[in-house]
Amino acid sequence: MRDVNFTKLARKRGIVTRLGMNCAAATCPICGGPNECQLATTDAYKGPCWCAGETFTDALLASVPEEARRIHCICPRCVITARRLEMKARPLPRAEAGDFYIEGGRVVFTAQYHQRRGYCCGNGCRHCPFTAMEFEMAVMEQRGKP
Ligand SMILES: [Zn+2]
């Protein structure tokens, strides 16, 4: 089991709660970065947390250390990384009707196809349904940076 002092980590990273105190719960239990949890930030409530529309893979949830469960939220980068790893290990889905159209002799994939594939390729596709953060991560991956 990993021995991580989350309170120390949060203090070091300057993560502060709405009470103006360093908050260990605002750190990701996997990478130690800020988890951008709606409830752990100084932001006034502006709608549901980013995690509300996310899918957490079983492998990702299993990687959270026991002592951090139900206390620390996973950050968006770790959620994206886990989903990308899982989806990239699968064969590419076959393109079906509605997945693409031809324009000027080129194949243009629709958002529907990208969503079934499950990850951003980082090529700046016209109908990319993924977030700016995921696109940025895909571009970095292409360039061989972690
Ligand atoms: Zn993380």
Backbone and ligand atoms as CSV (ligand in chain L), in Angstrom:
chain,resi,resn,atom,element,x,y,z
A,1,MET,N,N,0.849,-1.205,0.000
A,1,MET,CA,C,0.000,0.000,0.000
A,1,MET,C,C,0.883,1.254,0.000
A,2,ARG,N,N,0.454,2.228,-0.782
A,2,ARG,CA,C,1.249,3.461,-0.842
A,2,ARG,C,C,1.033,4.287,0.413
A,3,ASP,N,N,2.083,4.968,0.834
A,3,ASP,CA,C,1.981,5.798,2.019
A,3,ASP,C,C,2.055,7.254,1.572
A,4,VAL,N,N,0.892,7.850,1.359
A,4,VAL,CA,C,0.853,9.231,0.877
A,4,VAL,C,C,0.213,10.116,1.933
A,5,ASN,N,N,0.883,11.203,2.269
A,5,ASN,CA,C,0.292,12.165,3.193
A,5,ASN,C,C,-0.395,13.245,2.359
A,6,PHE,N,N,-1.712,13.081,2.175
A,6,PHE,CA,C,-2.456,13.967,1.283
A,6,PHE,C,C,-2.528,15.401,1.810
A,7,THR,N,N,-2.592,15.551,3.121
A,7,THR,CA,C,-2.667,16.898,3.685
A,7,THR,C,C,-1.390,17.664,3.364
A,8,LYS,N,N,-0.269,16.988,3.518
A,8,LYS,CA,C,1.034,17.594,3.222
A,8,LYS,C,C,1.118,17.956,1.737
A,9,LEU,N,N,0.648,17.020,0.913
A,9,LEU,CA,C,0.681,17.192,-0.538
A,9,LEU,C,C,-0.148,18.407,-0.963
A,10,ALA,N,N,-1.338,18.522,-0.381
A,10,ALA,CA,C,-2.227,19.631,-0.716
A,10,ALA,C,C,-1.613,20.957,-0.294
A,11,ARG,N,N,-0.977,20.965,0.882
A,11,ARG,CA,C,-0.350,22.180,1.388
A,11,ARG,C,C,0.786,22.604,0.462
A,12,LYS,N,N,1.577,21.604,0.059
A,12,LYS,CA,C,2.717,21.857,-0.827
A,12,LYS,C,C,2.250,22.444,-2.160
A,13,ARG,N,N,1.119,21.937,-2.664
A,13,ARG,CA,C,0.619,22.389,-3.954
A,13,ARG,C,C,-0.262,23.634,-3.836
A,14,GLY,N,N,-0.436,24.102,-2.609
A,14,GLY,CA,C,-1.215,25.325,-2.404
A,14,GLY,C,C,-2.683,25.177,-2.719
A,15,ILE,N,N,-3.214,23.989,-2.514
A,15,ILE,CA,C,-4.632,23.776,-2.776
A,15,ILE,C,C,-5.429,24.231,-1.559
A,16,VAL,N,N,-6.368,25.111,-1.801
A,16,VAL,CA,C,-7.084,25.775,-0.716
A,16,VAL,C,C,-8.592,25.558,-0.856
A,17,THR,N,N,-9.258,25.366,0.233
A,17,THR,CA,C,-10.712,25.166,0.181
A,17,THR,C,C,-11.444,26.484,0.279
A,18,ARG,N,N,-12.781,26.420,0.206
A,18,ARG,CA,C,-13.575,27.638,0.314
A,18,ARG,C,C,-13.489,28.231,1.712
A,19,LEU,N,N,-13.027,27.442,2.666
A,19,LEU,CA,C,-12.868,27.942,4.034
A,19,LEU,C,C,-11.512,28.622,4.199
A,20,GLY,N,N,-10.737,28.649,3.100
A,20,GLY,CA,C,-9.437,29.283,3.156
A,20,GLY,C,C,-8.392,28.401,3.823
A,21,MET,N,N,-8.689,27.128,3.926
A,21,MET,CA,C,-7.738,26.194,4.542
A,21,MET,C,C,-7.202,25.247,3.477
A,22,ASN,N,N,-6.002,24.754,3.727
A,22,ASN,CA,C,-5.481,23.746,2.817
A,22,ASN,C,C,-6.362,22.512,2.953
A,23,CYS,N,N,-6.714,21.941,1.837
A,23,CYS,CA,C,-7.617,20.809,1.885
A,23,CYS,C,C,-7.041,19.602,1.162
A,24,ALA,N,N,-6.765,18.577,1.920
A,24,ALA,CA,C,-6.210,17.358,1.348
A,24,ALA,C,C,-7.186,16.718,0.370
A,25,ALA,N,N,-8.494,16.864,0.624
A,25,ALA,CA,C,-9.498,16.226,-0.219
A,25,ALA,C,C,-9.500,16.778,-1.641
A,26,ALA,N,N,-8.875,17.953,-1.851
A,26,ALA,CA,C,-8.851,18.554,-3.181
A,26,ALA,C,C,-7.757,17.963,-4.065
A,27,THR,N,N,-7.003,16.999,-3.551
A,27,THR,CA,C,-5.943,16.374,-4.344
A,27,THR,C,C,-6.408,15.036,-4.900
A,28,CYS,N,N,-5.888,14.698,-6.071
A,28,CYS,CA,C,-6.191,13.424,-6.723
A,28,CYS,C,C,-5.430,12.303,-5.999
A,29,PRO,N,N,-6.110,11.205,-5.661
A,29,PRO,CA,C,-5.439,10.126,-4.940
A,29,PRO,C,C,-4.468,9.332,-5.807
A,30,ILE,N,N,-4.472,9.593,-7.110
A,30,ILE,CA,C,-3.593,8.845,-8.011
A,30,ILE,C,C,-2.347,9.646,-8.384
A,31,CYS,N,N,-2.546,10.894,-8.853
A,31,CYS,CA,C,-1.383,11.680,-9.283
A,31,CYS,C,C,-0.999,12.772,-8.292
A,32,GLY,N,N,-1.866,13.072,-7.335
A,32,GLY,CA,C,-1.572,14.108,-6.352
A,32,GLY,C,C,-1.851,15.519,-6.837
A,33,GLY,N,N,-2.324,15.660,-8.076
A,33,GLY,CA,C,-2.647,16.976,-8.640
A,33,GLY,C,C,-4.007,17.447,-8.142
A,34,PRO,N,N,-4.383,18.709,-8.454
A,34,PRO,CA,C,-5.705,19.194,-8.035
A,34,PRO,C,C,-6.809,18.416,-8.764
A,35,ASN,N,N,-7.847,18.013,-8.038
A,35,ASN,CA,C,-8.906,17.213,-8.678
A,35,ASN,C,C,-10.054,18.059,-9.222
A,36,GLU,N,N,-9.983,19.373,-8.987
A,36,GLU,CA,C,-11.005,20.302,-9.486
A,36,GLU,C,C,-12.407,19.923,-9.038
A,37,CYS,N,N,-12.469,19.312,-7.869
A,37,CYS,CA,C,-13.772,18.922,-7.319
A,37,CYS,C,C,-14.555,20.181,-6.964
A,38,GLN,N,N,-15.773,20.248,-7.440
A,38,GLN,CA,C,-16.654,21.394,-7.202
A,38,GLN,C,C,-16.814,21.694,-5.716
A,39,LEU,N,N,-16.902,20.637,-4.915
A,39,LEU,CA,C,-17.140,20.808,-3.481
A,39,LEU,C,C,-15.889,21.201,-2.706
A,40,ALA,N,N,-14.719,20.999,-3.310
A,40,ALA,CA,C,-13.474,21.272,-2.586
A,40,ALA,C,C,-12.796,22.573,-3.012
A,41,THR,N,N,-13.413,23.325,-3.917
A,41,THR,CA,C,-12.786,24.558,-4.396
A,41,THR,C,C,-13.400,25.797,-3.738
A,42,THR,N,N,-12.796,26.934,-4.014
A,42,THR,CA,C,-13.308,28.196,-3.476
A,42,THR,C,C,-14.444,28.749,-4.340
A,43,ASP,N,N,-14.687,28.118,-5.495
A,43,ASP,CA,C,-15.725,28.602,-6.412
A,43,ASP,C,C,-17.109,28.577,-5.751
A,44,ALA,N,N,-17.923,29.562,-6.119
A,44,ALA,CA,C,-19.320,29.523,-5.722
A,44,ALA,C,C,-19.951,28.415,-6.565
A,45,TYR,N,N,-21.022,27.831,-6.110
A,45,TYR,CA,C,-21.638,26.730,-6.858
A,45,TYR,C,C,-22.101,27.212,-8.232
A,46,LYS,N,N,-21.589,26.553,-9.262
A,46,LYS,CA,C,-21.938,26.964,-10.624
A,46,LYS,C,C,-22.428,25.778,-11.435
A,47,GLY,N,N,-23.142,24.899,-10.809
A,47,GLY,CA,C,-23.650,23.733,-11.514
A,47,GLY,C,C,-22.950,22.477,-11.035
A,48,PRO,N,N,-23.280,21.357,-11.668
A,48,PRO,CA,C,-22.711,20.093,-11.200
A,48,PRO,C,C,-21.205,20.012,-11.423
A,49,CYS,N,N,-20.551,19.184,-10.650
A,49,CYS,CA,C,-19.104,18.981,-10.763
A,49,CYS,C,C,-18.783,18.345,-12.121
A,50,TRP,N,N,-17.574,18.566,-12.612
A,50,TRP,CA,C,-17.154,18.011,-13.904
A,50,TRP,C,C,-17.311,16.493,-13.952
A,51,CYS,N,N,-17.234,15.851,-12.783
A,51,CYS,CA,C,-17.253,14.384,-12.742
A,51,CYS,C,C,-18.637,13.801,-13.016
A,52,ALA,N,N,-19.677,14.646,-12.932
A,52,ALA,CA,C,-21.049,14.149,-13.069
A,52,ALA,C,C,-21.296,13.427,-14.398
A,53,GLY,N,N,-20.684,13.912,-15.481
A,53,GLY,CA,C,-20.917,13.294,-16.780
A,53,GLY,C,C,-19.812,12.330,-17.187
A,54,GLU,N,N,-18.958,11.943,-16.247
A,54,GLU,CA,C,-17.809,11.106,-16.596
A,54,GLU,C,C,-18.025,9.621,-16.333
A,55,THR,N,N,-17.251,8.815,-17.039
A,55,THR,CA,C,-17.259,7.375,-16.822
A,55,THR,C,C,-15.927,7.017,-16.166
A,56,PHE,N,N,-15.993,6.327,-15.055
A,56,PHE,CA,C,-14.790,5.906,-14.331
A,56,PHE,C,C,-14.587,4.416,-14.583
A,57,THR,N,N,-13.457,4.049,-15.173
A,57,THR,CA,C,-13.222,2.635,-15.463
A,57,THR,C,C,-12.958,1.877,-14.158
A,58,ASP,N,N,-13.218,0.573,-14.176
A,58,ASP,CA,C,-13.002,-0.254,-12.985
A,58,ASP,C,C,-11.526,-0.250,-12.587
A,59,ALA,N,N,-10.653,-0.282,-13.604
A,59,ALA,CA,C,-9.213,-0.300,-13.338
A,59,ALA,C,C,-8.795,0.983,-12.617
A,60,LEU,N,N,-9.394,2.106,-13.025
A,60,LEU,CA,C,-9.073,3.393,-12.403
A,60,LEU,C,C,-9.522,3.416,-10.943
A,61,LEU,N,N,-10.765,2.996,-10.704
A,61,LEU,CA,C,-11.293,2.993,-9.334
A,61,LEU,C,C,-10.490,2.055,-8.439
A,62,ALA,N,N,-10.051,0.940,-9.011
A,62,ALA,CA,C,-9.275,-0.034,-8.237
A,62,ALA,C,C,-7.892,0.501,-7.874
A,63,SER,N,N,-7.415,1.509,-8.618
A,63,SER,CA,C,-6.075,2.036,-8.363
A,63,SER,C,C,-6.043,3.081,-7.244
A,64,VAL,N,N,-7.220,3.449,-6.723
A,64,VAL,CA,C,-7.263,4.411,-5.610
A,64,VAL,C,C,-6.867,3.690,-4.312
A,65,PRO,N,N,-5.846,4.202,-3.607
A,65,PRO,CA,C,-5.439,3.542,-2.361
A,65,PRO,C,C,-6.592,3.487,-1.358
A,66,GLU,N,N,-6.655,2.408,-0.628
A,66,GLU,CA,C,-7.731,2.164,0.347
A,66,GLU,C,C,-8.002,3.377,1.239
A,67,GLU,N,N,-6.941,3.987,1.782
A,67,GLU,CA,C,-7.108,5.077,2.743
A,67,GLU,C,C,-7.659,6.363,2.107
A,68,ALA,N,N,-7.649,6.428,0.774
A,68,ALA,CA,C,-8.131,7.637,0.100
A,68,ALA,C,C,-9.574,7.484,-0.406
A,69,ARG,N,N,-10.111,6.283,-0.336
A,69,ARG,CA,C,-11.469,6.034,-0.850
A,69,ARG,C,C,-12.524,6.812,-0.076
A,70,ARG,N,N,-13.474,7.369,-0.794
A,70,ARG,CA,C,-14.578,8.172,-0.251
A,70,ARG,C,C,-14.094,9.480,0.390
A,71,ILE,N,N,-12.843,9.844,0.172
A,71,ILE,CA,C,-12.314,11.105,0.702
A,71,ILE,C,C,-11.789,11.950,-0.459
A,72,HIS,N,N,-10.943,11.337,-1.308
A,72,HIS,CA,C,-10.307,12.052,-2.397
A,72,HIS,C,C,-10.963,11.724,-3.733
A,73,CYS,N,N,-11.291,12.759,-4.493
A,73,CYS,CA,C,-11.832,12.553,-5.839
A,73,CYS,C,C,-10.668,12.438,-6.825
A,74,ILE,N,N,-10.860,11.618,-7.849
A,74,ILE,CA,C,-9.862,11.461,-8.906
A,74,ILE,C,C,-9.932,12.704,-9.805
A,75,CYS,N,N,-8.787,13.132,-10.346
A,75,CYS,CA,C,-8.764,14.339,-11.180
A,75,CYS,C,C,-9.163,14.024,-12.629
A,76,PRO,N,N,-9.576,15.066,-13.405
A,76,PRO,CA,C,-10.003,14.812,-14.793
A,76,PRO,C,C,-8.903,14.193,-15.661
A,77,ARG,N,N,-7.655,14.556,-15.434
A,77,ARG,CA,C,-6.564,13.992,-16.252
A,77,ARG,C,C,-6.422,12.485,-16.048
A,78,CYS,N,N,-6.528,12.049,-14.814
A,78,CYS,CA,C,-6.419,10.613,-14.539
A,78,CYS,C,C,-7.622,9.860,-15.116
A,79,VAL,N,N,-8.818,10.490,-15.088
A,79,VAL,CA,C,-10.015,9.861,-15.660
A,79,VAL,C,C,-9.822,9.695,-17.173
A,80,ILE,N,N,-9.340,10.751,-17.828
A,80,ILE,CA,C,-9.123,10.718,-19.278
A,80,ILE,C,C,-8.059,9.679,-19.629
A,81,THR,N,N,-6.955,9.674,-18.906
A,81,THR,CA,C,-5.862,8.730,-19.173
A,81,THR,C,C,-6.348,7.284,-19.079
A,82,ALA,N,N,-7.116,6.978,-18.030
A,82,ALA,CA,C,-7.605,5.607,-17.836
A,82,ALA,C,C,-8.545,5.192,-18.969
A,83,ARG,N,N,-9.445,6.080,-19.365
A,83,ARG,CA,C,-10.388,5.766,-20.446
A,83,ARG,C,C,-9.641,5.574,-21.759
A,84,ARG,N,N,-8.664,6.447,-22.026
A,84,ARG,CA,C,-7.877,6.339,-23.263
A,84,ARG,C,C,-7.159,4.996,-23.328
A,85,LEU,N,N,-6.530,4.606,-22.211
A,85,LEU,CA,C,-5.803,3.330,-22.170
A,85,LEU,C,C,-6.739,2.164,-22.471
A,86,GLU,N,N,-7.905,2.193,-21.836
A,86,GLU,CA,C,-8.858,1.095,-22.020
A,86,GLU,C,C,-9.395,1.055,-23.448
A,87,MET,N,N,-9.765,2.210,-23.987
A,87,MET,CA,C,-10.354,2.245,-25.330
A,87,MET,C,C,-9.326,1.976,-26.423
A,88,LYS,N,N,-8.095,2.422,-26.211
A,88,LYS,CA,C,-7.048,2.205,-27.220
A,88,LYS,C,C,-6.631,0.745,-27.302
A,89,ALA,N,N,-6.879,-0.012,-26.227
A,89,ALA,CA,C,-6.527,-1.436,-26.221
A,89,ALA,C,C,-7.528,-2.249,-27.041
A,90,ARG,N,N,-8.685,-1.648,-27.338
A,90,ARG,CA,C,-9.718,-2.347,-28.111
A,90,ARG,C,C,-9.495,-2.123,-29.599
A,91,PRO,N,N,-9.995,-3.052,-30.432
A,91,PRO,CA,C,-9.894,-2.801,-31.876
A,91,PRO,C,C,-10.772,-1.607,-32.261
A,92,LEU,N,N,-10.393,-0.869,-33.295
A,92,LEU,CA,C,-11.191,0.276,-33.736
A,92,LEU,C,C,-12.570,-0.212,-34.162
A,93,PRO,N,N,-13.631,0.513,-33.781
A,93,PRO,CA,C,-14.966,0.078,-34.214
A,93,PRO,C,C,-15.134,0.216,-35.730
A,94,ARG,N,N,-15.885,-0.682,-36.317
A,94,ARG,CA,C,-16.167,-0.607,-37.752
A,94,ARG,C,C,-17.045,0.606,-38.018
A,95,ALA,N,N,-16.723,1.333,-39.073
A,95,ALA,CA,C,-17.532,2.506,-39.424
A,95,ALA,C,C,-18.863,2.042,-40.015
A,96,GLU,N,N,-19.952,2.573,-39.471
A,96,GLU,CA,C,-21.297,2.226,-39.939
A,96,GLU,C,C,-21.965,3.474,-40.506
A,97,ALA,N,N,-23.212,3.280,-40.994
A,97,ALA,CA,C,-23.971,4.415,-41.533
A,97,ALA,C,C,-24.086,5.490,-40.457
A,98,GLY,N,N,-23.847,6.729,-40.837
A,98,GLY,CA,C,-23.940,7.840,-39.886
A,98,GLY,C,C,-22.625,8.126,-39.191
A,99,ASP,N,N,-21.630,7.291,-39.414
A,99,ASP,CA,C,-20.328,7.477,-38.771
A,99,ASP,C,C,-19.413,8.407,-39.561
A,100,PHE,N,N,-19.725,8.584,-40.858
A,100,PHE,CA,C,-18.855,9.422,-41.690
A,100,PHE,C,C,-19.597,9.916,-42.924
A,101,TYR,N,N,-19.016,10.890,-43.586
A,101,TYR,CA,C,-19.500,11.321,-44.903
A,101,TYR,C,C,-18.288,11.690,-45.729
A,102,ILE,N,N,-18.500,11.759,-47.030
A,102,ILE,CA,C,-17.401,12.083,-47.930
A,102,ILE,C,C,-17.537,13.551,-48.337
A,103,GLU,N,N,-16.423,14.275,-48.237
A,103,GLU,CA,C,-16.440,15.683,-48.643
A,103,GLU,C,C,-15.166,15.969,-49.416
A,104,GLY,N,N,-15.334,16.365,-50.670
A,104,GLY,CA,C,-14.175,16.663,-51.509
A,104,GLY,C,C,-13.217,15.479,-51.605
A,105,GLY,N,N,-13.757,14.267,-51.672
A,105,GLY,CA,C,-12.942,13.068,-51.793
A,105,GLY,C,C,-12.310,12.598,-50.493
A,106,ARG,N,N,-12.651,13.274,-49.389
A,106,ARG,CA,C,-12.086,12.876,-48.084
A,106,ARG,C,C,-13.161,12.326,-47.158
A,107,VAL,N,N,-12.766,11.407,-46.308
A,107,VAL,CA,C,-13.692,10.836,-45.329
A,107,VAL,C,C,-13.697,11.741,-44.098
A,108,VAL,N,N,-14.890,12.190,-43.706
A,108,VAL,CA,C,-15.027,13.019,-42.502
A,108,VAL,C,C,-15.844,12.225,-41.485
A,109,PHE,N,N,-15.233,11.881,-40.355
A,109,PHE,CA,C,-15.946,11.122,-39.319
A,109,PHE,C,C,-16.839,12.045,-38.500
A,110,THR,N,N,-18.007,11.548,-38.120
A,110,THR,CA,C,-18.949,12.319,-37.311
A,110,THR,C,C,-18.618,12.134,-35.824
A,111,ALA,N,N,-19.260,12.940,-34.974
A,111,ALA,CA,C,-19.043,12.836,-33.522
A,111,ALA,C,C,-19.437,11.443,-33.032
A,112,GLN,N,N,-20.461,10.879,-33.653
A,112,GLN,CA,C,-20.952,9.535,-33.289
A,112,GLN,C,C,-19.827,8.503,-33.372
A,113,TYR,N,N,-19.056,8.555,-34.436
A,113,TYR,CA,C,-17.960,7.594,-34.589
A,113,TYR,C,C,-16.878,7.830,-33.532
A,114,HIS,N,N,-16.521,9.082,-33.340
A,114,HIS,CA,C,-15.499,9.408,-32.341
A,114,HIS,C,C,-15.905,8.920,-30.954
A,115,GLN,N,N,-17.181,9.088,-30.635
A,115,GLN,CA,C,-17.663,8.667,-29.318
A,115,GLN,C,C,-17.583,7.149,-29.159
A,116,ARG,N,N,-17.906,6.414,-30.239
A,116,ARG,CA,C,-17.798,4.945,-30.156
A,116,ARG,C,C,-16.345,4.520,-30.017
A,117,ARG,N,N,-15.432,5.247,-30.687
A,117,ARG,CA,C,-14.009,4.924,-30.567
A,117,ARG,C,C,-13.540,5.198,-29.139
A,118,GLY,N,N,-14.065,6.271,-28.538
A,118,GLY,CA,C,-13.854,6.499,-27.106
A,118,GLY,C,C,-12.649,7.326,-26.695
A,119,TYR,N,N,-11.882,7.808,-27.634
A,119,TYR,CA,C,-10.750,8.656,-27.260
A,119,TYR,C,C,-10.415,9.622,-28.395
A,120,CYS,N,N,-9.748,10.716,-28.027
A,120,CYS,CA,C,-9.360,11.739,-28.995
A,120,CYS,C,C,-8.036,11.340,-29.647
A,121,CYS,N,N,-7.944,11.501,-30.980
A,121,CYS,CA,C,-6.715,11.119,-31.685
A,121,CYS,C,C,-5.716,12.278,-31.734
A,122,GLY,N,N,-6.171,13.476,-31.403
A,122,GLY,CA,C,-5.276,14.629,-31.388
A,122,GLY,C,C,-5.002,15.225,-32.756
A,123,ASN,N,N,-5.784,14.807,-33.758
A,123,ASN,CA,C,-5.575,15.330,-35.111
A,123,ASN,C,C,-6.450,16.537,-35.425
A,124,GLY,N,N,-7.227,16.984,-34.447
A,124,GLY,CA,C,-8.080,18.157,-34.652
A,124,GLY,C,C,-9.241,17.879,-35.596
A,125,CYS,N,N,-9.869,16.723,-35.485
A,125,CYS,CA,C,-11.005,16.349,-36.345
A,125,CYS,C,C,-12.134,17.376,-36.211
A,126,ARG,N,N,-12.828,17.621,-37.316
A,126,ARG,CA,C,-13.877,18.635,-37.345
A,126,ARG,C,C,-14.980,18.374,-36.318
A,127,HIS,N,N,-15.373,17.100,-36.170
A,127,HIS,CA,C,-16.493,16.791,-35.270
A,127,HIS,C,C,-16.035,16.163,-33.957
A,128,CYS,N,N,-14.848,16.515,-33.521
A,128,CYS,CA,C,-14.301,15.949,-32.270
A,128,CYS,C,C,-15.231,16.272,-31.094
A,129,PRO,N,N,-15.743,15.251,-30.384
A,129,PRO,CA,C,-16.645,15.499,-29.255
A,129,PRO,C,C,-15.916,15.590,-27.914
A,130,PHE,N,N,-14.594,15.463,-27.926
A,130,PHE,CA,C,-13.858,15.419,-26.661
A,130,PHE,C,C,-13.498,16.810,-26.156
A,131,THR,N,N,-13.157,16.896,-24.894
A,131,THR,CA,C,-12.871,18.181,-24.263
A,131,THR,C,C,-11.513,18.731,-24.724
A,132,ALA,N,N,-11.327,20.024,-24.511
A,132,ALA,CA,C,-10.062,20.679,-24.865
A,132,ALA,C,C,-8.920,20.028,-24.099
A,133,MET,N,N,-9.185,19.613,-22.862
A,133,MET,CA,C,-8.153,18.973,-22.039
A,133,MET,C,C,-7.727,17.639,-22.663
A,134,GLU,N,N,-8.713,16.871,-23.125
A,134,GLU,CA,C,-8.375,15.579,-23.728
A,134,GLU,C,C,-7.627,15.779,-25.046
A,135,PHE,N,N,-8.036,16.767,-25.835
A,135,PHE,CA,C,-7.347,17.052,-27.096
A,135,PHE,C,C,-5.885,17.396,-26.819
A,136,GLU,N,N,-5.674,18.262,-25.848
A,136,GLU,CA,C,-4.322,18.687,-25.463
A,136,GLU,C,C,-3.473,17.478,-25.032
A,137,MET,N,N,-4.080,16.576,-24.259
A,137,MET,CA,C,-3.375,15.378,-23.805
A,137,MET,C,C,-3.037,14.454,-24.980
A,138,ALA,N,N,-3.958,14.362,-25.954
A,138,ALA,CA,C,-3.725,13.516,-27.131
A,138,ALA,C,C,-2.579,14.065,-27.988
A,139,VAL,N,N,-2.520,15.390,-28.099
A,139,VAL,CA,C,-1.454,16.036,-28.868
A,139,VAL,C,C,-0.100,15.772,-28.194
A,140,MET,N,N,-0.062,15.903,-26.874
A,140,MET,CA,C,1.165,15.644,-26.117
A,140,MET,C,C,1.610,14.192,-26.292
A,141,GLU,N,N,0.647,13.289,-26.284
A,141,GLU,CA,C,0.928,11.864,-26.437
A,141,GLU,C,C,1.545,11.600,-27.817
A,142,GLN,N,N,0.999,12.251,-28.836
A,142,GLN,CA,C,1.518,12.113,-30.198
A,142,GLN,C,C,2.975,12.568,-30.283
A,143,ARG,N,N,3.270,13.614,-29.529
A,143,ARG,CA,C,4.638,14.167,-29.542
A,143,ARG,C,C,5.576,13.382,-28.651
A,144,GLY,N,N,5.014,12.349,-27.983
A,144,GLY,CA,C,5.826,11.482,-27.149
A,144,GLY,C,C,6.125,12.019,-25.771
A,145,LYS,N,N,5.263,12.986,-25.333
A,145,LYS,CA,C,5.418,13.515,-23.972
A,145,LYS,C,C,4.336,12.903,-23.094
A,146,PRO,N,N,4.640,12.628,-21.832
A,146,PRO,CA,C,3.637,11.999,-20.955
A,146,PRO,C,C,2.492,12.954,-20.616
L,1,ZN,ZN,ZN,-4.943,12.629,-11.018
